[in-house]
Amino acid sequence: MRKVRSVAGDSVNLLLYRETARSDDAAEEALWKLNPTLAEYGPVLPAGVWVTLPELDSKPAAIKPVLAWD
């Protein structure tokens, strides 16, 4: 697992997307499990908060779109 520091103005979702290129529900859930105290900072993190990033696959599972003619 890797640790990164937040930049002023980061939200948890923005930090997750910038560092892992993912912000889907599974990635967010894994991040919150590793960092349960992040909620204490509110919706915008101050600069310098250490965040542990989860080990994730590079791409989330692809969801097949439903087409009208299927």
Secondary structure as the mmCIF struct_conf table of DSSP 4:
data_model
#
loop_
_struct_conf.conf_type_id
_struct_conf.id
_struct_conf.beg_label_comp_id
_struct_conf.beg_label_asym_id
_struct_conf.beg_label_seq_id
_struct_conf.end_label_comp_id
_struct_conf.end_label_asym_id
_struct_conf.end_label_seq_id
STRN STRN1 ARG A 2 ARG A 5
TURN_TY1_P TURN_TY1_P1 ALA A 8 GLY A 9
HELX_RH_AL_P HELX_RH_AL_P1 VAL A 12 THR A 20
BEND BEND1 ALA A 21 ALA A 21
BEND BEND2 ASP A 24 ASP A 24
HELX_RH_AL_P HELX_RH_AL_P2 ASP A 25 LEU A 34
HELX_RH_3T_P HELX_RH_3T_P1 PRO A 36 TYR A 41
BEND BEND3 PRO A 43 VAL A 44
HELX_LH_PP_P HELX_LH_PP_P1 LEU A 45 PRO A 46
TURN_TY1_P TURN_TY1_P2 ALA A 47 GLY A 48
STRN STRN2 TRP A 50 LEU A 53
HELX_LH_PP_P HELX_LH_PP_P2 PRO A 54 GLU A 55
BEND BEND4 SER A 58 LYS A 59
HELX_LH_PP_P HELX_LH_PP_P3 PRO A 60 LEU A 67
TURN_TY1_P TURN_TY1_P3 ALA A 68 TRP A 69
#
